[in-house]
Amino acid sequence: MTVGIGVTGATGRMGREVVAAVADREDCEVAFAVNRDPDGGDVDGVELEAAARFDALLSEREPDAVIDFTGPESAVDYARACAETGVAFVTGTTGFDDDGLAALEDAGAEVPILHAPNFARGVQALVNVVGQAVRNLPGYDVELVETHHNGKRDAPSGTANRLLEEIEENGEFAGRTHGREGEAPREDGEIGVHALRAGDITGEHEILLAGNDEEVRLTHRAEDRGVFAAGAVDAAVWIAGRKAGSYDFADVIDE
């Protein structure tokens, strides 16, 4: 079966990568590619269409899933439209507030929804091991540094927040300290969080655990955005046809 995939934000950094990733596979095809301000052109040979026609395209093209890398407000609108038409929805958009996350949960009551801050398989492996490292090293200082391109809007990154959640679930911490300035000695139990933005860096996350005259560094570095697109397409193929619910990229990796 060939999985039909709709792509939002098709001219963005990730949208272009997703279209290219779908084109490289034999088990799926692009059902449509939309952008907020289409210029009548195409992306990797796929015609661009207006995002304003998204709802109509869901009915006309009947995709099996939609992959979204846009912004929080747009992603919520797309998720709701998919819920109304019975189309699975995969989003790697980050920066949602509580209301946005709740809206995704609501959509998951009607259709399968998969939201992940990062679709790199290596990042999922990092999430899996960081909790064990924290459990094995109680009382060690923990610092997290994430680095991305200068156009990224949210900080810390969605991936950093997911890693921080895993750290906090597996140890006893007093809270997060975002950067330091002036006289700012480290407090017991704090987690230092640092976000760097520069150039066209795809993405890097490093967790430092230090204590007992030793240090452990866990690092993931993405060298090309294609790794995120490939994972998102894996997720779309995996989720197509599944029952309604909220899923995570770990579900794709672990199966």
TORKOL-4160 file (C-alpha; in steps of 0.2 Angstrom, whole numbers, padded with zeros to 4 digits, m for minus):
255
<pt num="1" X="0000" Y="0000" Z="0000"/>
<pt num="2" X="0006" Y="0017" Z="m0005"/>
<pt num="3" X="0003" Y="0030" Z="0009"/>
<pt num="4" X="m0003" Y="0047" Z="0003"/>
<pt num="5" X="0005" Y="0061" Z="0013"/>
<pt num="6" X="0000" Y="0079" Z="0014"/>
<pt num="7" X="0014" Y="0091" Z="0019"/>
<pt num="8" X="0011" Y="0108" Z="0027"/>
<pt num="9" X="0024" Y="0123" Z="0027"/>
<pt num="10" X="0031" Y="0115" Z="0011"/>
<pt num="11" X="0043" Y="0129" Z="0008"/>
<pt num="12" X="0051" Y="0130" Z="0025"/>
<pt num="13" X="0067" Y="0122" Z="0030"/>
<pt num="14" X="0058" Y="0106" Z="0036"/>
<pt num="15" X="0044" Y="0106" Z="0023"/>
<pt num="16" X="0056" Y="0105" Z="0009"/>
<pt num="17" X="0066" Y="0091" Z="0017"/>
<pt num="18" X="0049" Y="0081" Z="0020"/>
<pt num="19" X="0044" Y="0083" Z="0002"/>
<pt num="20" X="0061" Y="0076" Z="m0004"/>
<pt num="21" X="0061" Y="0062" Z="0009"/>
<pt num="22" X="0044" Y="0056" Z="0003"/>
<pt num="23" X="0050" Y="0057" Z="m0015"/>
<pt num="24" X="0065" Y="0046" Z="m0011"/>
<pt num="25" X="0053" Y="0032" Z="m0005"/>
<pt num="26" X="0043" Y="0019" Z="m0013"/>
<pt num="27" X="0030" Y="0016" Z="0000"/>
<pt num="28" X="0023" Y="0034" Z="0000"/>
<pt num="29" X="0019" Y="0049" Z="m0011"/>
<pt num="30" X="0015" Y="0067" Z="m0008"/>
<pt num="31" X="m0004" Y="0069" Z="m0009"/>
<pt num="32" X="m0002" Y="0088" Z="m0008"/>
<pt num="33" X="0010" Y="0102" Z="m0002"/>
<pt num="34" X="0003" Y="0118" Z="0005"/>
<pt num="35" X="0011" Y="0134" Z="0010"/>
<pt num="36" X="0004" Y="0150" Z="0017"/>
<pt num="37" X="0010" Y="0161" Z="0003"/>
<pt num="38" X="0012" Y="0150" Z="m0013"/>
<pt num="39" X="0020" Y="0158" Z="m0028"/>
<pt num="40" X="0014" Y="0146" Z="m0040"/>
<pt num="41" X="0030" Y="0136" Z="m0040"/>
<pt num="42" X="0035" Y="0119" Z="m0034"/>
<pt num="43" X="0045" Y="0110" Z="m0021"/>
<pt num="44" X="0055" Y="0095" Z="m0028"/>
<pt num="45" X="0043" Y="0094" Z="m0043"/>
<pt num="46" X="0028" Y="0094" Z="m0032"/>
<pt num="47" X="0016" Y="0109" Z="m0035"/>
<pt num="48" X="0013" Y="0121" Z="m0021"/>
<pt num="49" X="m0005" Y="0125" Z="m0016"/>
<pt num="50" X="m0012" Y="0138" Z="m0004"/>
<pt num="51" X="m0013" Y="0134" Z="0014"/>
<pt num="52" X="m0031" Y="0142" Z="0013"/>
<pt num="53" X="m0036" Y="0126" Z="0003"/>
<pt num="54" X="m0030" Y="0114" Z="0016"/>
<pt num="55" X="m0047" Y="0108" Z="0022"/>
<pt num="56" X="m0053" Y="0106" Z="0004"/>
<pt num="57" X="m0038" Y="0096" Z="m0001"/>
<pt num="58" X="m0041" Y="0084" Z="0014"/>
<pt num="59" X="m0057" Y="0080" Z="0006"/>
<pt num="60" X="m0051" Y="0081" Z="m0013"/>
<pt num="61" X="m0035" Y="0071" Z="m0011"/>
<pt num="62" X="m0039" Y="0060" Z="0004"/>
<pt num="63" X="m0022" Y="0058" Z="0011"/>
<pt num="64" X="m0018" Y="0045" Z="0024"/>
<pt num="65" X="m0008" Y="0056" Z="0035"/>
<pt num="66" X="m0002" Y="0074" Z="0036"/>
<pt num="67" X="0016" Y="0080" Z="0041"/>
<pt num="68" X="0017" Y="0097" Z="0049"/>
<pt num="69" X="0032" Y="0108" Z="0053"/>
<pt num="70" X="0025" Y="0125" Z="0054"/>
<pt num="71" X="0020" Y="0135" Z="0070"/>
<pt num="72" X="0010" Y="0132" Z="0085"/>
<pt num="73" X="m0006" Y="0141" Z="0079"/>
<pt num="74" X="m0005" Y="0134" Z="0062"/>
<pt num="75" X="m0002" Y="0116" Z="0068"/>
<pt num="76" X="m0017" Y="0117" Z="0079"/>
<pt num="77" X="m0028" Y="0123" Z="0065"/>
<pt num="78" X="m0021" Y="0109" Z="0054"/>
<pt num="79" X="m0024" Y="0096" Z="0068"/>
<pt num="80" X="m0042" Y="0101" Z="0070"/>
<pt num="81" X="m0045" Y="0100" Z="0052"/>
<pt num="82" X="m0038" Y="0082" Z="0051"/>
<pt num="83" X="m0048" Y="0077" Z="0066"/>
<pt num="84" X="m0064" Y="0083" Z="0057"/>
<pt num="85" X="m0060" Y="0073" Z="0041"/>
<pt num="86" X="m0052" Y="0057" Z="0049"/>
<pt num="87" X="m0034" Y="0060" Z="0043"/>
<pt num="88" X="m0019" Y="0055" Z="0054"/>
<pt num="89" X="m0008" Y="0070" Z="0059"/>
<pt num="90" X="0011" Y="0070" Z="0063"/>
<pt num="91" X="0019" Y="0086" Z="0069"/>
<pt num="92" X="0036" Y="0091" Z="0073"/>
<pt num="93" X="0031" Y="0109" Z="0077"/>
<pt num="94" X="0037" Y="0115" Z="0094"/>
<pt num="95" X="0033" Y="0130" Z="0106"/>
<pt num="96" X="0015" Y="0125" Z="0110"/>
<pt num="97" X="0008" Y="0133" Z="0125"/>
<pt num="98" X="m0004" Y="0122" Z="0137"/>
<pt num="99" X="m0019" Y="0127" Z="0126"/>
<pt num="100" X="m0010" Y="0121" Z="0111"/>
<pt num="101" X="m0005" Y="0104" Z="0118"/>
<pt num="102" X="m0023" Y="0102" Z="0125"/>
<pt num="103" X="m0030" Y="0105" Z="0107"/>
<pt num="104" X="m0018" Y="0091" Z="0100"/>
<pt num="105" X="m0025" Y="0080" Z="0114"/>
<pt num="106" X="m0042" Y="0084" Z="0109"/>
<pt num="107" X="m0039" Y="0080" Z="0091"/>
<pt num="108" X="m0031" Y="0063" Z="0096"/>
<pt num="109" X="m0048" Y="0058" Z="0103"/>
<pt num="110" X="m0054" Y="0058" Z="0085"/>
<pt num="111" X="m0039" Y="0053" Z="0074"/>
<pt num="112" X="m0021" Y="0046" Z="0077"/>
<pt num="113" X="m0010" Y="0061" Z="0082"/>
<pt num="114" X="0009" Y="0060" Z="0084"/>
<pt num="115" X="0018" Y="0075" Z="0091"/>
<pt num="116" X="0037" Y="0074" Z="0093"/>
<pt num="117" X="0049" Y="0088" Z="0096"/>
<pt num="118" X="0063" Y="0078" Z="0087"/>
<pt num="119" X="0061" Y="0064" Z="0074"/>
<pt num="120" X="0080" Y="0059" Z="0074"/>
<pt num="121" X="0082" Y="0041" Z="0080"/>
<pt num="122" X="0098" Y="0045" Z="0089"/>
<pt num="123" X="0088" Y="0058" Z="0099"/>
<pt num="124" X="0076" Y="0045" Z="0105"/>
<pt num="125" X="0090" Y="0034" Z="0110"/>
<pt num="126" X="0097" Y="0049" Z="0120"/>
<pt num="127" X="0080" Y="0051" Z="0128"/>
<pt num="128" X="0081" Y="0033" Z="0133"/>
<pt num="129" X="0098" Y="0033" Z="0141"/>
<pt num="130" X="0098" Y="0050" Z="0150"/>
<pt num="131" X="0086" Y="0044" Z="0163"/>
<pt num="132" X="0097" Y="0029" Z="0167"/>
<pt num="133" X="0112" Y="0040" Z="0168"/>
<pt num="134" X="0103" Y="0052" Z="0181"/>
<pt num="135" X="0098" Y="0037" Z="0191"/>
<pt num="136" X="0115" Y="0030" Z="0191"/>
<pt num="137" X="0123" Y="0046" Z="0196"/>
<pt num="138" X="0113" Y="0053" Z="0210"/>
<pt num="139" X="0118" Y="0070" Z="0217"/>
<pt num="140" X="0129" Y="0074" Z="0201"/>
<pt num="141" X="0127" Y="0092" Z="0194"/>
<pt num="142" X="0117" Y="0092" Z="0178"/>
<pt num="143" X="0119" Y="0105" Z="0164"/>
<pt num="144" X="0110" Y="0105" Z="0147"/>
<pt num="145" X="0116" Y="0115" Z="0132"/>
<pt num="146" X="0107" Y="0115" Z="0116"/>
<pt num="147" X="0112" Y="0124" Z="0100"/>
<pt num="148" X="0102" Y="0128" Z="0084"/>
<pt num="149" X="0102" Y="0140" Z="0069"/>
<pt num="150" X="0099" Y="0158" Z="0071"/>
<pt num="151" X="0081" Y="0157" Z="0065"/>
<pt num="152" X="0074" Y="0146" Z="0078"/>
<pt num="153" X="0061" Y="0154" Z="0088"/>
<pt num="154" X="0058" Y="0144" Z="0104"/>
<pt num="155" X="0070" Y="0142" Z="0118"/>
<pt num="156" X="0074" Y="0130" Z="0125"/>
<pt num="157" X="0071" Y="0119" Z="0110"/>
<pt num="158" X="0057" Y="0106" Z="0111"/>
<pt num="159" X="0070" Y="0092" Z="0111"/>
<pt num="160" X="0079" Y="0100" Z="0126"/>
<pt num="161" X="0062" Y="0101" Z="0136"/>
<pt num="162" X="0059" Y="0083" Z="0132"/>
<pt num="163" X="0076" Y="0079" Z="0139"/>
<pt num="164" X="0074" Y="0090" Z="0154"/>
<pt num="165" X="0057" Y="0081" Z="0158"/>
<pt num="166" X="0066" Y="0064" Z="0157"/>
<pt num="167" X="0080" Y="0071" Z="0169"/>
<pt num="168" X="0068" Y="0077" Z="0181"/>
<pt num="169" X="0058" Y="0061" Z="0181"/>
<pt num="170" X="0073" Y="0051" Z="0186"/>
<pt num="171" X="0081" Y="0062" Z="0199"/>
<pt num="172" X="0078" Y="0074" Z="0213"/>
<pt num="173" X="0080" Y="0092" Z="0207"/>
<pt num="174" X="0076" Y="0109" Z="0214"/>
<pt num="175" X="0072" Y="0117" Z="0197"/>
<pt num="176" X="0079" Y="0124" Z="0181"/>
<pt num="177" X="0091" Y="0139" Z="0179"/>
<pt num="178" X="0091" Y="0147" Z="0162"/>
<pt num="179" X="0108" Y="0154" Z="0159"/>
<pt num="180" X="0118" Y="0164" Z="0172"/>
<pt num="181" X="0124" Y="0182" Z="0174"/>
<pt num="182" X="0134" Y="0191" Z="0187"/>
<pt num="183" X="0136" Y="0183" Z="0204"/>
<pt num="184" X="0126" Y="0167" Z="0201"/>
<pt num="185" X="0134" Y="0152" Z="0211"/>
<pt num="186" X="0127" Y="0136" Z="0207"/>
<pt num="187" X="0113" Y="0130" Z="0219"/>
<pt num="188" X="0111" Y="0112" Z="0225"/>
<pt num="189" X="0099" Y="0102" Z="0214"/>
<pt num="190" X="0097" Y="0115" Z="0200"/>
<pt num="191" X="0098" Y="0110" Z="0182"/>
<pt num="192" X="0107" Y="0123" Z="0171"/>
<pt num="193" X="0099" Y="0126" Z="0154"/>
<pt num="194" X="0108" Y="0135" Z="0140"/>
<pt num="195" X="0101" Y="0139" Z="0123"/>
<pt num="196" X="0113" Y="0145" Z="0109"/>
<pt num="197" X="0108" Y="0152" Z="0092"/>
<pt num="198" X="0120" Y="0154" Z="0078"/>
<pt num="199" X="0122" Y="0152" Z="0060"/>
<pt num="200" X="0114" Y="0138" Z="0051"/>
<pt num="201" X="0117" Y="0124" Z="0064"/>
<pt num="202" X="0105" Y="0110" Z="0062"/>
<pt num="203" X="0104" Y="0105" Z="0080"/>
<pt num="204" X="0115" Y="0099" Z="0095"/>
<pt num="205" X="0110" Y="0094" Z="0112"/>
<pt num="206" X="0123" Y="0089" Z="0126"/>
<pt num="207" X="0119" Y="0084" Z="0144"/>
<pt num="208" X="0133" Y="0086" Z="0156"/>
<pt num="209" X="0133" Y="0076" Z="0173"/>
<pt num="210" X="0148" Y="0080" Z="0184"/>
<pt num="211" X="0153" Y="0075" Z="0202"/>
<pt num="212" X="0164" Y="0064" Z="0211"/>
<pt num="213" X="0179" Y="0070" Z="0202"/>
<pt num="214" X="0172" Y="0064" Z="0185"/>
<pt num="215" X="0161" Y="0070" Z="0171"/>
<pt num="216" X="0149" Y="0061" Z="0159"/>
<pt num="217" X="0144" Y="0070" Z="0143"/>
<pt num="218" X="0129" Y="0063" Z="0132"/>
<pt num="219" X="0128" Y="0072" Z="0115"/>
<pt num="220" X="0118" Y="0071" Z="0100"/>
<pt num="221" X="0122" Y="0081" Z="0084"/>
<pt num="222" X="0112" Y="0082" Z="0069"/>
<pt num="223" X="0122" Y="0085" Z="0053"/>
<pt num="224" X="0108" Y="0087" Z="0041"/>
<pt num="225" X="0089" Y="0091" Z="0042"/>
<pt num="226" X="0086" Y="0076" Z="0032"/>
<pt num="227" X="0087" Y="0065" Z="0047"/>
<pt num="228" X="0072" Y="0073" Z="0055"/>
<pt num="229" X="0062" Y="0072" Z="0039"/>
<pt num="230" X="0066" Y="0054" Z="0037"/>
<pt num="231" X="0060" Y="0051" Z="0054"/>
<pt num="232" X="0044" Y="0061" Z="0051"/>
<pt num="233" X="0040" Y="0051" Z="0036"/>
<pt num="234" X="0043" Y="0035" Z="0045"/>
<pt num="235" X="0031" Y="0041" Z="0058"/>
<pt num="236" X="0018" Y="0045" Z="0045"/>
<pt num="237" X="0019" Y="0028" Z="0037"/>
<pt num="238" X="0018" Y="0020" Z="0054"/>
<pt num="239" X="0003" Y="0030" Z="0060"/>
<pt num="240" X="m0008" Y="0029" Z="0044"/>
<pt num="241" X="m0023" Y="0018" Z="0048"/>
<pt num="242" X="m0020" Y="0016" Z="0067"/>
<pt num="243" X="m0034" Y="0019" Z="0079"/>
<pt num="244" X="m0037" Y="0037" Z="0086"/>
<pt num="245" X="m0025" Y="0042" Z="0100"/>
<pt num="246" X="m0010" Y="0052" Z="0105"/>
<pt num="247" X="0007" Y="0044" Z="0100"/>
<pt num="248" X="0025" Y="0048" Z="0102"/>
<pt num="249" X="0040" Y="0044" Z="0091"/>
<pt num="250" X="0046" Y="0031" Z="0104"/>
<pt num="251" X="0031" Y="0021" Z="0098"/>
<pt num="252" X="0038" Y="0021" Z="0081"/>
<pt num="253" X="0055" Y="0016" Z="0086"/>
<pt num="254" X="0050" Y="0003" Z="0099"/>
<pt num="255" X="0039" Y="m0007" Z="0088"/>
